[in-house]
Amino acid sequence: MRRAQRLLSATVVLCDALLMGVSLAVVCRLWLFWRPQLDRVVQITPLDLLGPNDWMPPAAALIVAWIGTLGWLGYYSPARSFSTIRSVQLLTRAAWVMLLLVVVAQFLLYQRLFSRALVIGFLGLSTLSLGVWRWAVLRLFSGVDIGLPTERVAVIGVGEDALLMSQRLAREGRAAFRFMGFLRPAAAEDQRVDEEQVIGRLNDLRAVVNAYALDTVVIASRTVERAEAMELTTRCSQMGLRVLQVPFTWGIVSPRLDLAELGQLQLINISRLSYTSFAQAWKRGFDLVAVIIGGLIISPILLLTMALIRLESPGPVLYTASRVGKGGRVFPFYKFRSMVVDADRLKDALRERNESDGALFKIKDDPRITRVGRFIRKYSIDEFPQFLNVLRGDMNLVGPRPLPVEDLKRVESDPEIAYWFELRHQVPPGITGLWQVKGRSDLGFQEMVQLDIYYVQSWSVWLDLKILLLTLPAVLKGRGAR
């Protein structure tokens, strides 16, 4: 769903930019109509206004700055700008910001006297056209089912408040979501909803989220106490869920009030306890650029590896397994197949030969590994398909290594280890990390977890760069690979 929403947002951004360009062309012609002497002396076209000119700040820079301001204000977020009123508010605020930027440019570039009529006309017509366009889009979403993916929502509570909330969602949601069911809170309350609509307990949130692919949870229970709600928002933030709350009289769990719309309903967004920093945005951008460029460079190695795998043993080239990512979300994990096809079935028979401690499963001379597999594992060539995971947003280049789902089931019985993994899952997993550059499979389970926790607590752009620089010699030496 989130990828479809990002694609939809990108399409809206492109349409907005085109609409601004059309507004610029219209205003330019109107301006020349009122200034006919300019049309006779010098030919001015909208293309002239896109770059450096003597009549207004470069329109291309204004369009980019305007779209950036709208994105910063949440205009392209379906969660924050779904209603017409909210959209108008954000659009008007962005227009004032743009006007302020033009005034500042006029002050700093004192040698240029921009045409106020041209600038105000461009900003005014662009604001009007963007508002009408957004209104038309919202009308389309409201009245027509065009097959777009909807938000999967669960309501926390089984009492009267939860029942009323589900009824309001059905009545006022405008098909903006798909109601999945109710989550039973830890504290008891009189049940008013159908038992068949209860999809799980709040204590089993992680399993329920993975089973139903939830996107948003709505707290509609007065039995959820403040401390429990704080823990809930932390867990949901790690898993990428929005947490909305019915505005009860007993208050909210976070002082950072932020209203959010779900259809026509206006609720309190309590999941925005932290904000994406510049460093985190830089990390994501760097990963995308590095993966795209790196993928093109190593493409001959990828093609050769695929051919060798198919020649040695029958079966798929890629091995796909379920791994646990940020916040406990499960995602498909890609590797080049380095073992026989039925390797997972043979794992239980070989478990007594496991040479690692904790949840890890490592055998020095694993009989399931093929000849090609042993070579590509030694030099980590089998990890290259995880570039796809980075492009999908499941992983980063640098971070804790994702572990198999079945391996993590055995750590839940130990509260201390379970707590460590809660910390470990606060960031997306990575292709490489401190564990890889410090010894790879030579390290034990406890050391791996401690290194991962250190990374989570000490993460910085410079630490990522250091790990990336240390990864290449570690891979070339084949140290600790199994």
Sequence and secondary structure as in RCSB ss.txt:
>XXXX:A:sequence
MRRAQRLLSATVVLCDALLMGVSLAVVCRLWLFWRPQLDRVVQITPLDLLGPNDWMPPAAALIVAWIGTLGWLGY
YSPARSFSTIRSVQLLTRAAWVMLLLVVVAQFLLYQRLFSRALVIGFLGLSTLSLGVWRWAVLRLFSGVDIGLPT
ERVAVIGVGEDALLMSQRLAREGRAAFRFMGFLRPAAAEDQRVDEEQVIGRLNDLRAVVNAYALDTVVIASRTVE
RAEAMELTTRCSQMGLRVLQVPFTWGIVSPRLDLAELGQLQLINISRLSYTSFAQAWKRGFDLVAVIIGGLIISP
ILLLTMALIRLESPGPVLYTASRVGKGGRVFPFYKFRSMVVDADRLKDALRERNESDGALFKIKDDPRITRVGRF
IRKYSIDEFPQFLNVLRGDMNLVGPRPLPVEDLKRVESDPEIAYWFELRHQVPPGITGLWQVKGRSDLGFQEMVQ
LDIYYVQSWSVWLDLKILLLTLPAVLKGRGAR
>XXXX:A:secstr
 HHHHHHHHHHHHHHHHHHHHHHHHHHHHHHHHH HHHHHHS   HHHHHSS SSSS HHHHHHHHHHHHHHTTT
T TTTS SHHHHHHHHHHHHHHHHHHHHHHHHH TT    HHHHHHHHHHHHHHHHHHHHHHHHHHHH       
EEEEEE  SHHHHHHHHHHHHHSTT EEEEEEEE SS     S GGGEEEEGGGHHHHHHHHT  EEEE  TTS 
HHHHHHHHHHHHHHT EEEE   TT  S S   EEEETTEEEEE   SS   HHHHHHHHHHHHHHHHHHHHTHH
HHHHHHHHHHHHSSS SEEEEEEE GGG EEEEEEE  B TTHHHHHHHHGGG  S TT    TT TTB HHHHH
HHHTTGGGTTHHHHHHHTS EEES    BHHHHTTTTTSHHHHHHHHHHTTS  EEE HHHHHTGGGS HHHHHH
HHHHHHHH  HHHHHHHHHHHHHHHHHTTT  
